[in-house]
Amino acid sequence: MFKVIHQSVEKESLSFMDLMNRSNHVTPTSFLEQLNMYKDILAKKRISVVSAKKRLEIGLDVMEKANYEIIGLQK
C-alpha cells in the first residue's frame, strides 16, 4: 500500500509541475518518513486499544460483582 501511495504522489507531483509550474520532490526519504509516521500512529493506536480493553474488562468485573450483590440482596 505504501508503494502505491508513494507512486501516486510521484504522478501527482508531475501533474502539479505541469499545472502550477512548481516542483514537488518525492524522495526515498519521504517514503521512509511515511513509514515512520505509520509506525508512530500504529503504536499510539495499540496503546489506545489496550487502554480501552482494560477499561472494558474493569467495567465488566464491576458489573459482575454488582450482579452478585443484587442476587444476594434479593435472597
N, CA, C, O and CB atoms as a CASP TS submission, in Angstrom:
PFRMAT TS
TARGET T0000
AUTHOR 0000-0000-0000
METHOD Language model
MODEL 1
PARENT N/A
ATOM      1  N   MET     1       0.823  -1.194   0.000  1.00  0.00           N
ATOM      2  CA  MET     1       0.000   0.000   0.000  1.00  0.00           C
ATOM      3  C   MET     1       0.870   1.261   0.000  1.00  0.00           C
ATOM      4  O   MET     1       0.567   2.230  -0.696  1.00  0.00           O
ATOM      5  CB  MET     1      -0.938  -0.004   1.210  1.00  0.00           C
ATOM      6  N   PHE     2       1.946   1.241   0.781  1.00  0.00           N
ATOM      7  CA  PHE     2       2.822   2.406   0.823  1.00  0.00           C
ATOM      8  C   PHE     2       3.464   2.677  -0.533  1.00  0.00           C
ATOM      9  O   PHE     2       3.664   3.825  -0.929  1.00  0.00           O
ATOM     10  CB  PHE     2       3.899   2.215   1.879  1.00  0.00           C
ATOM     11  N   LYS     3       3.781   1.591  -1.232  1.00  0.00           N
ATOM     12  CA  LYS     3       4.362   1.744  -2.568  1.00  0.00           C
ATOM     13  C   LYS     3       3.371   2.429  -3.501  1.00  0.00           C
ATOM     14  O   LYS     3       3.746   3.325  -4.257  1.00  0.00           O
ATOM     15  CB  LYS     3       4.778   0.373  -3.142  1.00  0.00           C
ATOM     16  N   VAL     4       2.124   2.016  -3.451  1.00  0.00           N
ATOM     17  CA  VAL     4       1.085   2.606  -4.299  1.00  0.00           C
ATOM     18  C   VAL     4       0.909   4.088  -3.969  1.00  0.00           C
ATOM     19  O   VAL     4       0.829   4.924  -4.869  1.00  0.00           O
ATOM     20  CB  VAL     4      -0.257   1.853  -4.122  1.00  0.00           C
ATOM     21  N   ILE     5       0.849   4.406  -2.687  1.00  0.00           N
ATOM     22  CA  ILE     5       0.693   5.801  -2.272  1.00  0.00           C
ATOM     23  C   ILE     5       1.881   6.629  -2.749  1.00  0.00           C
ATOM     24  O   ILE     5       1.707   7.722  -3.290  1.00  0.00           O
ATOM     25  CB  ILE     5       0.550   5.901  -0.736  1.00  0.00           C
ATOM     26  N   HIS     6       3.082   6.110  -2.549  1.00  0.00           N
ATOM     27  CA  HIS     6       4.282   6.836  -2.944  1.00  0.00           C
ATOM     28  C   HIS     6       4.293   7.089  -4.457  1.00  0.00           C
ATOM     29  O   HIS     6       4.622   8.186  -4.907  1.00  0.00           O
ATOM     30  CB  HIS     6       5.541   6.057  -2.523  1.00  0.00           C
ATOM     31  N   GLN     7       3.930   6.063  -5.232  1.00  0.00           N
ATOM     32  CA  GLN     7       3.917   6.218  -6.681  1.00  0.00           C
ATOM     33  C   GLN     7       2.823   7.184  -7.136  1.00  0.00           C
ATOM     34  O   GLN     7       3.019   7.931  -8.095  1.00  0.00           O
ATOM     35  CB  GLN     7       3.727   4.864  -7.349  1.00  0.00           C
ATOM     36  N   SER     8       1.684   7.175  -6.464  1.00  0.00           N
ATOM     37  CA  SER     8       0.624   8.110  -6.854  1.00  0.00           C
ATOM     38  C   SER     8       1.023   9.553  -6.541  1.00  0.00           C
ATOM     39  O   SER     8       0.665  10.472  -7.278  1.00  0.00           O
ATOM     40  CB  SER     8      -0.693   7.758  -6.136  1.00  0.00           C
ATOM     41  N   VAL     9       1.758   9.751  -5.459  1.00  0.00           N
ATOM     42  CA  VAL     9       2.252  11.096  -5.133  1.00  0.00           C
ATOM     43  C   VAL     9       3.263  11.543  -6.189  1.00  0.00           C
ATOM     44  O   VAL     9       3.277  12.709  -6.584  1.00  0.00           O
ATOM     45  CB  VAL     9       2.899  11.123  -3.715  1.00  0.00           C
ATOM     46  N   GLU    10       4.100  10.623  -6.640  1.00  0.00           N
ATOM     47  CA  GLU    10       5.051  10.964  -7.702  1.00  0.00           C
ATOM     48  C   GLU    10       4.315  11.416  -8.967  1.00  0.00           C
ATOM     49  O   GLU    10       4.699  12.408  -9.586  1.00  0.00           O
ATOM     50  CB  GLU    10       5.961   9.756  -8.019  1.00  0.00           C
ATOM     51  N   LYS    11       3.262  10.696  -9.349  1.00  0.00           N
ATOM     52  CA  LYS    11       2.483  11.058 -10.540  1.00  0.00           C
ATOM     53  C   LYS    11       1.814  12.415 -10.362  1.00  0.00           C
ATOM     54  O   LYS    11       1.843  13.250 -11.267  1.00  0.00           O
ATOM     55  CB  LYS    11       1.423   9.986 -10.837  1.00  0.00           C
ATOM     56  N   GLU    12       1.212  12.635  -9.198  1.00  0.00           N
ATOM     57  CA  GLU    12       0.550  13.914  -8.942  1.00  0.00           C
ATOM     58  C   GLU    12       1.552  15.064  -8.900  1.00  0.00           C
ATOM     59  O   GLU    12       1.219  16.192  -9.266  1.00  0.00           O
ATOM     60  CB  GLU    12      -0.226  13.852  -7.629  1.00  0.00           C
ATOM     61  N   SER    13       2.766  14.786  -8.460  1.00  0.00           N
ATOM     62  CA  SER    13       3.798  15.821  -8.440  1.00  0.00           C
ATOM     63  C   SER    13       4.132  16.268  -9.856  1.00  0.00           C
ATOM     64  O   SER    13       4.386  17.449 -10.090  1.00  0.00           O
ATOM     65  CB  SER    13       5.064  15.312  -7.730  1.00  0.00           C
ATOM     66  N   LEU    14       4.133  15.338 -10.799  1.00  0.00           N
ATOM     67  CA  LEU    14       4.381  15.694 -12.194  1.00  0.00           C
ATOM     68  C   LEU    14       3.250  16.549 -12.754  1.00  0.00           C
ATOM     69  O   LEU    14       3.499  17.533 -13.451  1.00  0.00           O
ATOM     70  CB  LEU    14       4.554  14.432 -13.042  1.00  0.00           C
ATOM     71  N   SER    15       2.015  16.178 -12.454  1.00  0.00           N
ATOM     72  CA  SER    15       0.895  16.982 -12.945  1.00  0.00           C
ATOM     73  C   SER    15       0.858  18.348 -12.249  1.00  0.00           C
ATOM     74  O   SER    15       0.454  19.341 -12.854  1.00  0.00           O
ATOM     75  CB  SER    15      -0.439  16.235 -12.727  1.00  0.00           C
ATOM     76  N   PHE    16       1.279  18.400 -10.982  1.00  0.00           N
ATOM     77  CA  PHE    16       1.387  19.669 -10.260  1.00  0.00           C
ATOM     78  C   PHE    16       2.415  20.576 -10.943  1.00  0.00           C
ATOM     79  O   PHE    16       2.211  21.784 -11.068  1.00  0.00           O
ATOM     80  CB  PHE    16       1.780  19.424  -8.777  1.00  0.00           C
ATOM     81  N   MET    17       3.515  19.973 -11.379  1.00  0.00           N
ATOM     82  CA  MET    17       4.548  20.729 -12.075  1.00  0.00           C
ATOM     83  C   MET    17       4.003  21.284 -13.390  1.00  0.00           C
ATOM     84  O   MET    17       4.253  22.442 -13.723  1.00  0.00           O
ATOM     85  CB  MET    17       5.783  19.846 -12.334  1.00  0.00           C
ATOM     86  N   ASP    18       3.267  20.473 -14.131  1.00  0.00           N
ATOM     87  CA  ASP    18       2.691  20.926 -15.399  1.00  0.00           C
ATOM     88  C   ASP    18       1.660  22.021 -15.186  1.00  0.00           C
ATOM     89  O   ASP    18       1.622  22.994 -15.939  1.00  0.00           O
ATOM     90  CB  ASP    18       2.054  19.757 -16.139  1.00  0.00           C
ATOM     91  N   LEU    19       0.832  21.872 -14.177  1.00  0.00           N
ATOM     92  CA  LEU    19      -0.263  22.806 -13.938  1.00  0.00           C
ATOM     93  C   LEU    19       0.196  24.121 -13.305  1.00  0.00           C
ATOM     94  O   LEU    19      -0.188  25.200 -13.757  1.00  0.00           O
ATOM     95  CB  LEU    19      -1.294  22.158 -13.055  1.00  0.00           C
ATOM     96  N   MET    20       1.000  24.030 -12.281  1.00  0.00           N
ATOM     97  CA  MET    20       1.369  25.209 -11.498  1.00  0.00           C
ATOM     98  C   MET    20       2.794  25.709 -11.763  1.00  0.00           C
ATOM     99  O   MET    20       3.191  26.773 -11.288  1.00  0.00           O
ATOM    100  CB  MET    20       1.220  24.901 -10.037  1.00  0.00           C
ATOM    101  N   ASN    21       3.547  24.925 -12.527  1.00  0.00           N
ATOM    102  CA  ASN    21       4.943  25.251 -12.822  1.00  0.00           C
ATOM    103  C   ASN    21       5.766  25.356 -11.530  1.00  0.00           C
ATOM    104  O   ASN    21       6.657  26.196 -11.407  1.00  0.00           O
ATOM    105  CB  ASN    21       5.027  26.571 -13.616  1.00  0.00           C
ATOM    106  N   ARG    22       5.445  24.491 -10.586  1.00  0.00           N
ATOM    107  CA  ARG    22       6.183  24.406  -9.320  1.00  0.00           C
ATOM    108  C   ARG    22       6.554  22.957  -9.085  1.00  0.00           C
ATOM    109  O   ARG    22       5.772  22.046  -9.360  1.00  0.00           O
ATOM    110  CB  ARG    22       5.343  24.969  -8.123  1.00  0.00           C
ATOM    111  N   SER    23       7.741  22.759  -8.580  1.00  0.00           N
ATOM    112  CA  SER    23       8.184  21.383  -8.369  1.00  0.00           C
ATOM    113  C   SER    23       7.891  20.922  -6.943  1.00  0.00           C
ATOM    114  O   SER    23       7.863  21.707  -5.995  1.00  0.00           O
ATOM    115  CB  SER    23       9.682  21.256  -8.666  1.00  0.00           C
ATOM    116  N   ASN    24       7.679  19.643  -6.842  1.00  0.00           N
ATOM    117  CA  ASN    24       7.468  18.988  -5.562  1.00  0.00           C
ATOM    118  C   ASN    24       8.268  17.689  -5.613  1.00  0.00           C
ATOM    119  O   ASN    24       7.965  16.803  -6.412  1.00  0.00           O
ATOM    120  CB  ASN    24       5.927  18.728  -5.273  1.00  0.00           C
ATOM    121  N   HIS    25       9.265  17.577  -4.782  1.00  0.00           N
ATOM    122  CA  HIS    25      10.153  16.420  -4.852  1.00  0.00           C
ATOM    123  C   HIS    25       9.662  15.304  -3.937  1.00  0.00           C
ATOM    124  O   HIS    25       9.358  15.520  -2.764  1.00  0.00           O
ATOM    125  CB  HIS    25      11.585  16.819  -4.478  1.00  0.00           C
ATOM    126  N   VAL    26       9.597  14.125  -4.499  1.00  0.00           N
ATOM    127  CA  VAL    26       9.250  12.932  -3.738  1.00  0.00           C
ATOM    128  C   VAL    26      10.503  12.072  -3.721  1.00  0.00           C
ATOM    129  O   VAL    26      10.970  11.601  -4.758  1.00  0.00           O
ATOM    130  CB  VAL    26       8.005  12.160  -4.361  1.00  0.00           C
ATOM    131  N   THR    27      11.030  11.881  -2.536  1.00  0.00           N
ATOM    132  CA  THR    27      12.314  11.199  -2.398  1.00  0.00           C
ATOM    133  C   THR    27      12.153   9.921  -1.583  1.00  0.00           C
ATOM    134  O   THR    27      11.123   9.717  -0.941  1.00  0.00           O
ATOM    135  CB  THR    27      13.352  12.125  -1.741  1.00  0.00           C
ATOM    136  N   PRO    28      13.164   9.066  -1.608  1.00  0.00           N
ATOM    137  CA  PRO    28      13.128   7.891  -0.724  1.00  0.00           C
ATOM    138  C   PRO    28      12.989   8.293   0.743  1.00  0.00           C
ATOM    139  O   PRO    28      12.405   7.559   1.541  1.00  0.00           O
ATOM    140  CB  PRO    28      14.394   7.047  -0.912  1.00  0.00           C
ATOM    141  N   THR    29      13.529   9.463   1.094  1.00  0.00           N
ATOM    142  CA  THR    29      13.412   9.934   2.472  1.00  0.00           C
ATOM    143  C   THR    29      11.951  10.179   2.827  1.00  0.00           C
ATOM    144  O   THR    29      11.517   9.850   3.931  1.00  0.00           O
ATOM    145  CB  THR    29      14.234  11.218   2.677  1.00  0.00           C
ATOM    146  N   SER    30      11.189  10.758   1.894  1.00  0.00           N
ATOM    147  CA  SER    30       9.769  10.998   2.182  1.00  0.00           C
ATOM    148  C   SER    30       9.017   9.673   2.317  1.00  0.00           C
ATOM    149  O   SER    30       8.073   9.568   3.100  1.00  0.00           O
ATOM    150  CB  SER    30       9.128  11.866   1.071  1.00  0.00           C
ATOM    151  N   PHE    31       9.438   8.666   1.553  1.00  0.00           N
ATOM    152  CA  PHE    31       8.841   7.336   1.684  1.00  0.00           C
ATOM    153  C   PHE    31       9.140   6.773   3.069  1.00  0.00           C
ATOM    154  O   PHE    31       8.253   6.207   3.709  1.00  0.00           O
ATOM    155  CB  PHE    31       9.371   6.382   0.582  1.00  0.00           C
ATOM    156  N   LEU    32      10.363   6.918   3.534  1.00  0.00           N
ATOM    157  CA  LEU    32      10.739   6.433   4.866  1.00  0.00           C
ATOM    158  C   LEU    32      10.025   7.217   5.958  1.00  0.00           C
ATOM    159  O   LEU    32       9.658   6.655   6.990  1.00  0.00           O
ATOM    160  CB  LEU    32      12.257   6.528   5.062  1.00  0.00           C
ATOM    161  N   GLU    33       9.826   8.509   5.735  1.00  0.00           N
ATOM    162  CA  GLU    33       9.071   9.311   6.699  1.00  0.00           C
ATOM    163  C   GLU    33       7.634   8.815   6.799  1.00  0.00           C
ATOM    164  O   GLU    33       7.056   8.770   7.885  1.00  0.00           O
ATOM    165  CB  GLU    33       9.094  10.797   6.302  1.00  0.00           C
ATOM    166  N   GLN    34       7.068   8.446   5.661  1.00  0.00           N
ATOM    167  CA  GLN    34       5.709   7.909   5.647  1.00  0.00           C
ATOM    168  C   GLN    34       5.637   6.619   6.474  1.00  0.00           C
ATOM    169  O   GLN    34       4.699   6.418   7.245  1.00  0.00           O
ATOM    170  CB  GLN    34       5.247   7.646   4.192  1.00  0.00           C
ATOM    171  N   LEU    35       6.622   5.767   6.305  1.00  0.00           N
ATOM    172  CA  LEU    35       6.655   4.526   7.090  1.00  0.00           C
ATOM    173  C   LEU    35       6.789   4.818   8.583  1.00  0.00           C
ATOM    174  O   LEU    35       6.134   4.176   9.405  1.00  0.00           O
ATOM    175  CB  LEU    35       7.815   3.629   6.626  1.00  0.00           C
ATOM    176  N   ASN    36       7.633   5.783   8.932  1.00  0.00           N
ATOM    177  CA  ASN    36       7.804   6.136  10.345  1.00  0.00           C
ATOM    178  C   ASN    36       6.536   6.734  10.935  1.00  0.00           C
ATOM    179  O   ASN    36       6.186   6.442  12.079  1.00  0.00           O
ATOM    180  CB  ASN    36       8.958   7.117  10.508  1.00  0.00           C
ATOM    181  N   MET    37       5.843   7.571  10.164  1.00  0.00           N
ATOM    182  CA  MET    37       4.576   8.122  10.653  1.00  0.00           C
ATOM    183  C   MET    37       3.566   7.011  10.904  1.00  0.00           C
ATOM    184  O   MET    37       2.858   7.021  11.911  1.00  0.00           O
ATOM    185  CB  MET    37       4.004   9.139   9.651  1.00  0.00           C
ATOM    186  N   TYR    38       3.503   6.050   9.981  1.00  0.00           N
ATOM    187  CA  TYR    38       2.584   4.927  10.151  1.00  0.00           C
ATOM    188  C   TYR    38       2.939   4.142  11.405  1.00  0.00           C
ATOM    189  O   TYR    38       2.058   3.745  12.168  1.00  0.00           O
ATOM    190  CB  TYR    38       2.613   4.006   8.917  1.00  0.00           C
ATOM    191  N   LYS    39       4.229   3.920  11.614  1.00  0.00           N
ATOM    192  CA  LYS    39       4.679   3.174  12.793  1.00  0.00           C
ATOM    193  C   LYS    39       4.288   3.903  14.071  1.00  0.00           C
ATOM    194  O   LYS    39       3.837   3.277  15.031  1.00  0.00           O
ATOM    195  CB  LYS    39       6.204   2.960  12.750  1.00  0.00           C
ATOM    196  N   ASP    40       4.456   5.219  14.090  1.00  0.00           N
ATOM    197  CA  ASP    40       4.086   6.012  15.266  1.00  0.00           C
ATOM    198  C   ASP    40       2.580   5.968  15.522  1.00  0.00           C
ATOM    199  O   ASP    40       2.140   5.797  16.659  1.00  0.00           O
ATOM    200  CB  ASP    40       4.543   7.464  15.089  1.00  0.00           C
ATOM    201  N   ILE    41       1.802   6.123  14.465  1.00  0.00           N
ATOM    202  CA  ILE    41       0.335   6.082  14.606  1.00  0.00           C
ATOM    203  C   ILE    41      -0.107   4.708  15.078  1.00  0.00           C
ATOM    204  O   ILE    41      -0.995   4.599  15.925  1.00  0.00           O
ATOM    205  CB  ILE    41      -0.361   6.433  13.267  1.00  0.00           C
ATOM    206  N   LEU    42       0.500   3.659  14.542  1.00  0.00           N
ATOM    207  CA  LEU    42       0.159   2.296  14.943  1.00  0.00           C
ATOM    208  C   LEU    42       0.463   2.071  16.425  1.00  0.00           C
ATOM    209  O   LEU    42      -0.335   1.460  17.136  1.00  0.00           O
ATOM    210  CB  LEU    42       0.925   1.278  14.084  1.00  0.00           C
ATOM    211  N   ALA    43       1.604   2.558  16.889  1.00  0.00           N
ATOM    212  CA  ALA    43       1.968   2.393  18.300  1.00  0.00           C
ATOM    213  C   ALA    43       0.969   3.122  19.201  1.00  0.00           C
ATOM    214  O   ALA    43       0.548   2.579  20.222  1.00  0.00           O
ATOM    215  CB  ALA    43       3.402   2.918  18.556  1.00  0.00           C
ATOM    216  N   LYS    44       0.586   4.352  18.828  1.00  0.00           N
ATOM    217  CA  LYS    44      -0.390   5.101  19.618  1.00  0.00           C
ATOM    218  C   LYS    44      -1.741   4.397  19.620  1.00  0.00           C
ATOM    219  O   LYS    44      -2.416   4.350  20.648  1.00  0.00           O
ATOM    220  CB  LYS    44      -0.539   6.528  19.077  1.00  0.00           C
ATOM    221  N   LYS    45      -2.137   3.852  18.476  1.00  0.00           N
ATOM    222  CA  LYS    45      -3.418   3.155  18.384  1.00  0.00           C
ATOM    223  C   LYS    45      -3.406   1.892  19.234  1.00  0.00           C
ATOM    224  O   LYS    45      -4.406   1.565  19.874  1.00  0.00           O
ATOM    225  CB  LYS    45      -3.738   2.808  16.924  1.00  0.00           C
ATOM    226  N   ARG    46      -2.296   1.190  19.245  1.00  0.00           N
ATOM    227  CA  ARG    46      -2.195  -0.020  20.072  1.00  0.00           C
ATOM    228  C   ARG    46      -2.350   0.326  21.545  1.00  0.00           C
ATOM    229  O   ARG    46      -3.054  -0.369  22.278  1.00  0.00           O
ATOM    230  CB  ARG    46      -0.848  -0.733  19.833  1.00  0.00           C
ATOM    231  N   ILE    47      -1.693   1.400  21.983  1.00  0.00           N
ATOM    232  CA  ILE    47      -1.824   1.840  23.374  1.00  0.00           C
ATOM    233  C   ILE    47      -3.270   2.189  23.676  1.00  0.00           C
ATOM    234  O   ILE    47      -3.790   1.834  24.734  1.00  0.00           O
ATOM    235  CB  ILE    47      -0.911   3.051  23.656  1.00  0.00           C
ATOM    236  N   SER    48      -3.920   2.881  22.757  1.00  0.00           N
ATOM    237  CA  SER    48      -5.312   3.269  22.931  1.00  0.00           C
ATOM    238  C   SER    48      -6.230   2.048  23.038  1.00  0.00           C
ATOM    239  O   SER    48      -7.133   2.013  23.874  1.00  0.00           O
ATOM    240  CB  SER    48      -5.753   4.156  21.774  1.00  0.00           C
ATOM    241  N   VAL    49      -5.994   1.061  22.195  1.00  0.00           N
ATOM    242  CA  VAL    49      -6.827  -0.146  22.206  1.00  0.00           C
ATOM    243  C   VAL    49      -6.615  -0.933  23.494  1.00  0.00           C
ATOM    244  O   VAL    49      -7.576  -1.431  24.079  1.00  0.00           O
ATOM    245  CB  VAL    49      -6.513  -1.033  20.986  1.00  0.00           C
ATOM    246  N   VAL    50      -5.367  -1.048  23.940  1.00  0.00           N
ATOM    247  CA  VAL    50      -5.087  -1.762  25.192  1.00  0.00           C
ATOM    248  C   VAL    50      -5.759  -1.048  26.365  1.00  0.00           C
ATOM    249  O   VAL    50      -6.323  -1.691  27.250  1.00  0.00           O
ATOM    250  CB  VAL    50      -3.557  -1.871  25.431  1.00  0.00           C
ATOM    251  N   SER    51      -5.695   0.275  26.365  1.00  0.00           N
ATOM    252  CA  SER    51      -6.332   1.049  27.423  1.00  0.00           C
ATOM    253  C   SER    51      -7.851   0.849  27.424  1.00  0.00           C
ATOM    254  O   SER    51      -8.460   0.669  28.479  1.00  0.00           O
ATOM    255  CB  SER    51      -5.996   2.533  27.264  1.00  0.00           C
ATOM    256  N   ALA    52      -8.447   0.883  26.244  1.00  0.00           N
ATOM    257  CA  ALA    52      -9.897   0.677  26.138  1.00  0.00           C
ATOM    258  C   ALA    52     -10.270  -0.737  26.579  1.00  0.00           C
ATOM    259  O   ALA    52     -11.299  -0.935  27.224  1.00  0.00           O
ATOM    260  CB  ALA    52     -10.378   0.929  24.689  1.00  0.00           C
ATOM    261  N   LYS    53      -9.445  -1.707  26.238  1.00  0.00           N
ATOM    262  CA  LYS    53      -9.703  -3.096  26.637  1.00  0.00           C
ATOM    263  C   LYS    53      -9.670  -3.230  28.157  1.00  0.00           C
ATOM    264  O   LYS    53     -10.527  -3.889  28.745  1.00  0.00           O
ATOM    265  CB  LYS    53      -8.668  -4.048  25.994  1.00  0.00           C
ATOM    266  N   LYS    54      -8.677  -2.603  28.791  1.00  0.00           N
ATOM    267  CA  LYS    54      -8.580  -2.665  30.252  1.00  0.00           C
ATOM    268  C   LYS    54      -9.790  -2.016  30.906  1.00  0.00           C
ATOM    269  O   LYS    54     -10.337  -2.551  31.871  1.00  0.00           O
ATOM    270  CB  LYS    54      -7.295  -1.984  30.736  1.00  0.00           C
ATOM    271  N   ARG    55     -10.220  -0.848  30.381  1.00  0.00           N
ATOM    272  CA  ARG    55     -11.402  -0.178  30.934  1.00  0.00           C
ATOM    273  C   ARG    55     -12.641  -1.061  30.788  1.00  0.00           C
ATOM    274  O   ARG    55     -13.462  -1.139  31.702  1.00  0.00           O
ATOM    275  CB  ARG    55     -11.632   1.179  30.235  1.00  0.00           C
ATOM    276  N   LEU    56     -12.774  -1.717  29.654  1.00  0.00           N
ATOM    277  CA  LEU    56     -13.911  -2.609  29.427  1.00  0.00           C
ATOM    278  C   LEU    56     -13.882  -3.785  30.393  1.00  0.00           C
ATOM    279  O   LEU    56     -14.908  -4.145  30.970  1.00  0.00           O
ATOM    280  CB  LEU    56     -13.916  -3.115  27.981  1.00  0.00           C
ATOM    281  N   GLU    57     -12.712  -4.383  30.570  1.00  0.00           N
ATOM    282  CA  GLU    57     -12.594  -5.515  31.493  1.00  0.00           C
ATOM    283  C   GLU    57     -12.942  -5.103  32.919  1.00  0.00           C
ATOM    284  O   GLU    57     -13.642  -5.830  33.624  1.00  0.00           O
ATOM    285  CB  GLU    57     -11.177  -6.096  31.447  1.00  0.00           C
ATOM    286  N   ILE    58     -12.458  -3.947  33.340  1.00  0.00           N
ATOM    287  CA  ILE    58     -12.757  -3.455  34.691  1.00  0.00           C
ATOM    288  C   ILE    58     -14.259  -3.203  34.833  1.00  0.00           C
ATOM    289  O   ILE    58     -14.860  -3.562  35.845  1.00  0.00           O
ATOM    290  CB  ILE    58     -11.958  -2.153  34.995  1.00  0.00           C
ATOM    291  N   GLY    59     -14.857  -2.590  33.823  1.00  0.00           N
ATOM    292  CA  GLY    59     -16.297  -2.328  33.848  1.00  0.00           C
ATOM    293  C   GLY    59     -17.110  -3.608  33.921  1.00  0.00           C
ATOM    294  O   GLY    59     -18.098  -3.678  34.652  1.00  0.00           O
ATOM    295  N   LEU    60     -16.701  -4.621  33.167  1.00  0.00           N
ATOM    296  CA  LEU    60     -17.407  -5.902  33.209  1.00  0.00           C
ATOM    297  C   LEU    60     -17.262  -6.570  34.573  1.00  0.00           C
ATOM    298  O   LEU    60     -18.212  -7.170  35.074  1.00  0.00           O
ATOM    299  CB  LEU    60     -16.884  -6.833  32.112  1.00  0.00           C
ATOM    300  N   ASP    61     -16.076  -6.470  35.175  1.00  0.00           N
ATOM    301  CA  ASP    61     -15.874  -7.029  36.517  1.00  0.00           C
ATOM    302  C   ASP    61     -16.770  -6.330  37.538  1.00  0.00           C
ATOM    303  O   ASP    61     -17.367  -6.984  38.394  1.00  0.00           O
ATOM    304  CB  ASP    61     -14.396  -6.904  36.937  1.00  0.00           C
ATOM    305  N   VAL    62     -16.865  -5.009  37.450  1.00  0.00           N
ATOM    306  CA  VAL    62     -17.706  -4.253  38.371  1.00  0.00           C
ATOM    307  C   VAL    62     -19.174  -4.655  38.195  1.00  0.00           C
ATOM    308  O   VAL    62     -19.896  -4.828  39.177  1.00  0.00           O
ATOM    309  CB  VAL    62     -17.530  -2.732  38.146  1.00  0.00           C
ATOM    310  N   MET    63     -19.604  -4.802  36.956  1.00  0.00           N
ATOM    311  CA  MET    63     -20.991  -5.198  36.700  1.00  0.00           C
ATOM    312  C   MET    63     -21.274  -6.613  37.216  1.00  0.00           C
ATOM    313  O   MET    63     -22.355  -6.884  37.738  1.00  0.00           O
ATOM    314  CB  MET    63     -21.297  -5.117  35.198  1.00  0.00           C
ATOM    315  N   GLU    64     -20.302  -7.504  37.068  1.00  0.00           N
ATOM    316  CA  GLU    64     -20.478  -8.878  37.557  1.00  0.00           C
ATOM    317  C   GLU    64     -20.587  -8.897  39.083  1.00  0.00           C
ATOM    318  O   GLU    64     -21.431  -9.597  39.641  1.00  0.00           O
ATOM    319  CB  GLU    64     -19.302  -9.774  37.095  1.00  0.00           C
ATOM    320  N   LYS    65     -19.727  -8.123  39.752  1.00  0.00           N
ATOM    321  CA  LYS    65     -19.783  -8.043  41.215  1.00  0.00           C
ATOM    322  C   LYS    65     -21.112  -7.446  41.676  1.00  0.00           C
ATOM    323  O   LYS    65     -21.705  -7.906  42.652  1.00  0.00           O
ATOM    324  CB  LYS    65     -18.608  -7.202  41.755  1.00  0.00           C
ATOM    325  N   ALA    66     -21.571  -6.421  40.966  1.00  0.00           N
ATOM    326  CA  ALA    66     -22.850  -5.798  41.309  1.00  0.00           C
ATOM    327  C   ALA    66     -23.989  -6.789  41.120  1.00  0.00           C
ATOM    328  O   ALA    66     -24.934  -6.811  41.909  1.00  0.00           O
ATOM    329  CB  ALA    66     -23.091  -4.539  40.453  1.00  0.00           C
ATOM    330  N   ASN    67     -23.904  -7.603  40.085  1.00  0.00           N
ATOM    331  CA  ASN    67     -24.935  -8.609  39.833  1.00  0.00           C
ATOM    332  C   ASN    67     -25.001  -9.616  40.985  1.00  0.00           C
ATOM    333  O   ASN    67     -26.088  -9.979  41.433  1.00  0.00           O
ATOM    334  CB  ASN    67     -24.662  -9.339  38.502  1.00  0.00           C
ATOM    335  N   TYR    68     -23.836 -10.065  41.461  1.00  0.00           N
ATOM    336  CA  TYR    68     -23.819 -10.997  42.588  1.00  0.00           C
ATOM    337  C   TYR    68     -24.384 -10.343  43.855  1.00  0.00           C
ATOM    338  O   TYR    68     -25.101 -10.986  44.622  1.00  0.00           O
ATOM    339  CB  TYR    68     -22.386 -11.496  42.843  1.00  0.00           C
ATOM    340  N   GLU    69     -24.065  -9.088  44.065  1.00  0.00           N
ATOM    341  CA  GLU    69     -24.588  -8.382  45.226  1.00  0.00           C
ATOM    342  C   GLU    69     -26.122  -8.221  45.137  1.00  0.00           C
ATOM    343  O   GLU    69     -26.821  -8.347  46.142  1.00  0.00           O
ATOM    344  CB  GLU    69     -23.909  -7.004  45.352  1.00  0.00           C
ATOM    345  N   ILE    70     -26.622  -7.949  43.954  1.00  0.00           N
ATOM    346  CA  ILE    70     -28.062  -7.824  43.753  1.00  0.00           C
ATOM    347  C   ILE    70     -28.763  -9.162  44.022  1.00  0.00           C
ATOM    348  O   ILE    70     -29.809  -9.213  44.668  1.00  0.00           O
ATOM    349  CB  ILE    70     -28.363  -7.336  42.319  1.00  0.00           C
ATOM    350  N   ILE    71     -28.164 -10.235  43.514  1.00  0.00           N
ATOM    351  CA  ILE    71     -28.731 -11.561  43.760  1.00  0.00           C
ATOM    352  C   ILE    71     -28.753 -11.855  45.255  1.00  0.00           C
ATOM    353  O   ILE    71     -29.733 -12.398  45.766  1.00  0.00           O
ATOM    354  CB  ILE    71     -27.929 -12.645  43.012  1.00  0.00           C
ATOM    355  N   GLY    72     -27.671 -11.497  45.964  1.00  0.00           N
ATOM    356  CA  GLY    72     -27.608 -11.699  47.410  1.00  0.00           C
ATOM    357  C   GLY    72     -28.654 -10.870  48.151  1.00  0.00           C
ATOM    358  O   GLY    72     -29.265 -11.349  49.106  1.00  0.00           O
ATOM    359  N   LEU    73     -28.857  -9.640  47.715  1.00  0.00           N
ATOM    360  CA  LEU    73     -29.856  -8.788  48.355  1.00  0.00           C
ATOM    361  C   LEU    73     -31.279  -9.281  48.078  1.00  0.00           C
ATOM    362  O   LEU    73     -32.159  -9.147  48.927  1.00  0.00           O
ATOM    363  CB  LEU    73     -29.701  -7.345  47.875  1.00  0.00           C
ATOM    364  N   GLN    74     -31.499  -9.840  46.911  1.00  0.00           N
ATOM    365  CA  GLN    74     -32.833 -10.348  46.578  1.00  0.00           C
ATOM    366  C   GLN    74     -33.165 -11.556  47.433  1.00  0.00           C
ATOM    367  O   GLN    74     -34.331 -11.764  47.766  1.00  0.00           O
ATOM    368  CB  GLN    74     -32.923 -10.712  45.087  1.00  0.00           C
ATOM    369  N   LYS    75     -32.185 -12.352  47.796  1.00  0.00           N
ATOM    370  CA  LYS    75     -32.438 -13.530  48.635  1.00  0.00           C
ATOM    371  C   LYS    75     -32.760 -13.073  50.032  1.00  0.00           C
ATOM    372  O   LYS    75     -33.007 -13.899  50.910  1.00  0.00           O
ATOM    373  CB  LYS    75     -31.224 -14.494  48.645  1.00  0.00           C
TER
END
